[in-house]
Amino acid sequence: MPEVPVSDGIAEVPPPPPPDALALRMERNEELSNVNSFPKIPLPPHERNQKPLDIADPPRVEHRPRRDRDPRNDVGIGIHLRPQEIKALSEVGRFRVVAVRDLAETVYGGDRSALARDLRYLEEKGIVSLRSVNARRDGSWRQPERIQVVTLTRPGKKIVRQVGSFRQDQQLYAGLVKPREVEHDTQIYRAYLKEMDRIDRLGGSNPRVVLDFEIKRNVQRAIYGQRKADPDRDLNEIKEQVANEFNLPYVDNQIQIPDARIEYDLDQGSRVGSSDIEVVTGAYRPGHLRSKAQAGFRLYAGARDRARLGRDIEDEHHMLHEILDL
């Protein structure tokens, strides 16, 4: 056993042996881990008091069907349409122009974000055209309201004819014809929805919408044919005959043409019925409004138009009672 040196009667303790390389590396790694560790980040305020998710009962997320899931919705050239898109396109095709906000409520159940995504897709594919137009000012100095509307393109019209679910004699339209009358024309769709509620209660089904474009075209062709066959015949007599042929009222020597006619089946198709609807605005003069009322049309108007009409026909309040709310 080696001797321990003694200095002044006190034994000197030899220094410990130097640590080996492995021990030094482990000690150094521990120091580095303490320096580089990430601090604990507090939760955002809105998450601090939330209960943990129940793994056994996760939140439900509604997933929309994929476009390419149903081969029946493949319209070719790489275009797949969802059922909601087909329904929306069919409505636009029948009425030429529909307000985007109305499609959101009637077809998409208020889901405007889903409609916006679908419209972007349809516009990119060249099926629809979106426009933002000014509402009527009616002499007001206030800033006009902007209305976003959708119409079919010509290729879109062909696609809707292929995939839509409506009668074969249903006319479809594409493009915007009268930009100044867009607000009025979009209200025709709302009046149709109101009128269809009544028709459904009557047992009507399988509706067909005939817009004034189609009615006027057919009437003008019939008048032209009658005048060509007998140039000396009285024009008013010809008009009255044509009005009877198309089941249209003849008031003040004029064939009264509604904004839209709804034709429908009754008793499982054994009978047919029709309803003529007219959207009246504050620009209607009392004489014009009176002719429409005498024609037996179902009159509809928005709240703003009803208020203005009420001022113009103060002496004929009974006419205002015949106007239904949109």
ZITAVEN-V961163 format. One record per residue. SS is DSSP state (H for helix, E for strand, L for the rest). D_CENTER is the distance of its C-alpha to the mean C-alpha in Angstrom with 2 decimals. Layout:
ss:SS d_center:D_CENTER
ss:SS d_center:D_CENTER
This chain:
ss:L d_center:100.65
ss:L d_center:100.32
ss:L d_center:101.79
ss:L d_center:99.60
ss:L d_center:100.95
ss:E d_center:102.30
ss:E d_center:102.37
ss:L d_center:104.47
ss:L d_center:104.37
ss:E d_center:100.48
ss:E d_center:98.95
ss:L d_center:96.36
ss:L d_center:93.04
ss:L d_center:91.89
ss:L d_center:88.29
ss:L d_center:85.57
ss:L d_center:84.79
ss:L d_center:81.78
ss:L d_center:78.49
ss:L d_center:77.50
ss:H d_center:74.57
ss:H d_center:72.23
ss:H d_center:72.68
ss:H d_center:71.96
ss:H d_center:68.70
ss:H d_center:67.46
ss:H d_center:68.31
ss:H d_center:66.54
ss:H d_center:63.35
ss:H d_center:63.25
ss:H d_center:63.55
ss:H d_center:60.73
ss:H d_center:58.39
ss:H d_center:59.00
ss:H d_center:58.34
ss:H d_center:55.09
ss:L d_center:53.45
ss:L d_center:49.97
ss:L d_center:49.83
ss:L d_center:47.75
ss:L d_center:44.40
ss:L d_center:43.29
ss:L d_center:39.88
ss:L d_center:37.23
ss:H d_center:37.56
ss:H d_center:34.36
ss:H d_center:35.72
ss:H d_center:39.36
ss:L d_center:39.19
ss:L d_center:36.71
ss:L d_center:38.14
ss:L d_center:38.43
ss:L d_center:35.88
ss:L d_center:37.07
ss:H d_center:37.32
ss:H d_center:37.62
ss:H d_center:34.27
ss:L d_center:31.81
ss:L d_center:28.42
ss:L d_center:25.65
ss:L d_center:22.86
ss:L d_center:19.85
ss:L d_center:19.68
ss:L d_center:16.91
ss:L d_center:18.63
ss:L d_center:19.85
ss:L d_center:18.61
ss:L d_center:22.19
ss:L d_center:23.18
ss:L d_center:22.68
ss:H d_center:24.48
ss:H d_center:22.82
ss:H d_center:19.60
ss:E d_center:21.76
ss:L d_center:21.17
ss:L d_center:23.99
ss:L d_center:24.61
ss:L d_center:23.48
ss:L d_center:19.83
ss:E d_center:18.70
ss:L d_center:15.32
ss:L d_center:14.16
ss:H d_center:13.57
ss:H d_center:9.94
ss:H d_center:9.53
ss:H d_center:11.73
ss:H d_center:9.94
ss:H d_center:6.62
ss:H d_center:9.29
ss:H d_center:11.30
ss:H d_center:9.14
ss:H d_center:8.86
ss:H d_center:12.55
ss:H d_center:13.69
ss:H d_center:12.54
ss:L d_center:13.08
ss:L d_center:10.61
ss:E d_center:7.28
ss:E d_center:6.36
ss:H d_center:3.96
ss:H d_center:5.22
ss:H d_center:4.90
ss:H d_center:1.97
ss:H d_center:3.87
ss:H d_center:6.66
ss:H d_center:7.05
ss:L d_center:6.49
ss:L d_center:7.05
ss:L d_center:9.50
ss:L d_center:8.94
ss:L d_center:9.42
ss:H d_center:7.90
ss:H d_center:10.67
ss:H d_center:10.01
ss:H d_center:6.56
ss:H d_center:8.65
ss:H d_center:11.44
ss:H d_center:9.98
ss:H d_center:8.84
ss:H d_center:12.36
ss:H d_center:13.91
ss:H d_center:12.55
ss:H d_center:13.63
ss:H d_center:16.91
ss:L d_center:17.55
ss:L d_center:17.23
ss:L d_center:14.67
ss:E d_center:12.08
ss:E d_center:12.86
ss:E d_center:11.22
ss:E d_center:13.02
ss:E d_center:13.68
ss:E d_center:15.61
ss:E d_center:17.82
ss:L d_center:17.39
ss:L d_center:20.51
ss:L d_center:23.49
ss:L d_center:25.61
ss:L d_center:28.75
ss:L d_center:27.82
ss:L d_center:29.15
ss:L d_center:26.54
ss:L d_center:24.15
ss:L d_center:21.20
ss:L d_center:17.73
ss:E d_center:15.41
ss:E d_center:11.98
ss:E d_center:9.71
ss:E d_center:8.54
ss:E d_center:8.16
ss:E d_center:10.92
ss:E d_center:12.90
ss:L d_center:16.22
ss:H d_center:19.33
ss:H d_center:19.68
ss:H d_center:16.07
ss:H d_center:16.91
ss:H d_center:19.94
ss:H d_center:18.21
ss:H d_center:15.75
ss:H d_center:18.92
ss:H d_center:20.56
ss:H d_center:18.20
ss:L d_center:16.19
ss:L d_center:17.55
ss:L d_center:18.49
ss:L d_center:21.74
ss:L d_center:23.65
ss:L d_center:24.14
ss:L d_center:20.45
ss:L d_center:20.08
ss:L d_center:17.35
ss:L d_center:16.74
ss:L d_center:16.31
ss:L d_center:16.57
ss:L d_center:16.49
ss:L d_center:19.61
ss:L d_center:19.97
ss:H d_center:18.59
ss:H d_center:20.50
ss:H d_center:18.78
ss:H d_center:15.14
ss:H d_center:14.68
ss:H d_center:16.50
ss:H d_center:14.69
ss:H d_center:11.18
ss:H d_center:13.10
ss:H d_center:14.27
ss:H d_center:11.14
ss:H d_center:11.73
ss:H d_center:15.39
ss:H d_center:14.94
ss:H d_center:13.47
ss:H d_center:16.45
ss:H d_center:18.85
ss:H d_center:17.93
ss:H d_center:18.99
ss:H d_center:22.32
ss:H d_center:22.62
ss:H d_center:22.12
ss:H d_center:24.93
ss:L d_center:27.06
ss:L d_center:26.69
ss:L d_center:24.68
ss:E d_center:22.96
ss:E d_center:21.90
ss:E d_center:20.09
ss:E d_center:20.04
ss:E d_center:18.30
ss:E d_center:20.67
ss:E d_center:19.58
ss:H d_center:22.38
ss:H d_center:22.66
ss:H d_center:23.99
ss:H d_center:26.08
ss:H d_center:27.73
ss:H d_center:28.54
ss:H d_center:30.22
ss:H d_center:32.06
ss:H d_center:33.37
ss:H d_center:34.59
ss:H d_center:36.39
ss:H d_center:38.04
ss:H d_center:39.13
ss:H d_center:40.62
ss:H d_center:42.55
ss:H d_center:43.91
ss:H d_center:44.95
ss:H d_center:46.78
ss:L d_center:48.57
ss:L d_center:48.53
ss:L d_center:50.84
ss:L d_center:48.71
ss:L d_center:47.39
ss:H d_center:43.78
ss:H d_center:42.93
ss:H d_center:44.32
ss:H d_center:42.16
ss:H d_center:39.00
ss:H d_center:39.87
ss:H d_center:40.50
ss:H d_center:37.21
ss:H d_center:35.37
ss:H d_center:37.10
ss:H d_center:36.28
ss:L d_center:32.51
ss:L d_center:32.80
ss:L d_center:31.78
ss:L d_center:33.58
ss:E d_center:36.22
ss:E d_center:36.74
ss:L d_center:39.04
ss:L d_center:39.72
ss:E d_center:36.06
ss:E d_center:33.65
ss:L d_center:30.73
ss:L d_center:27.41
ss:L d_center:24.25
ss:L d_center:20.78
ss:E d_center:19.91
ss:E d_center:22.00
ss:E d_center:20.95
ss:E d_center:23.60
ss:E d_center:24.07
ss:E d_center:26.87
ss:E d_center:29.17
ss:L d_center:31.87
ss:L d_center:30.60
ss:L d_center:30.58
ss:L d_center:34.00
ss:E d_center:32.66
ss:E d_center:29.80
ss:E d_center:28.17
ss:E d_center:26.02
ss:E d_center:24.37
ss:E d_center:23.98
ss:E d_center:21.46
ss:E d_center:21.77
ss:E d_center:19.81
ss:L d_center:22.69
ss:L d_center:22.75
ss:L d_center:25.53
ss:L d_center:26.86
ss:L d_center:28.03
ss:L d_center:31.81
ss:H d_center:33.61
ss:H d_center:35.03
ss:H d_center:31.72
ss:H d_center:30.18
ss:H d_center:33.33
ss:H d_center:33.07
ss:H d_center:29.54
ss:H d_center:30.76
ss:H d_center:33.88
ss:L d_center:31.88
ss:L d_center:30.51
ss:L d_center:26.82
ss:E d_center:24.46
ss:E d_center:23.71
ss:E d_center:20.70
ss:E d_center:20.39
ss:L d_center:18.82
ss:H d_center:21.28
ss:H d_center:22.29
ss:H d_center:23.04
ss:H d_center:24.93
ss:H d_center:27.08
ss:H d_center:28.05
ss:H d_center:28.76
ss:H d_center:30.91
ss:H d_center:33.10
ss:H d_center:33.49
ss:L d_center:34.56
ss:L d_center:36.79
ss:L d_center:39.38
ss:L d_center:37.03
ss:H d_center:35.18
ss:H d_center:35.03
ss:H d_center:32.44
ss:H d_center:30.11
ss:H d_center:30.39
ss:L d_center:28.97
ss:E d_center:25.65
ss:E d_center:22.99
ss:E d_center:20.59
ss:L d_center:16.86
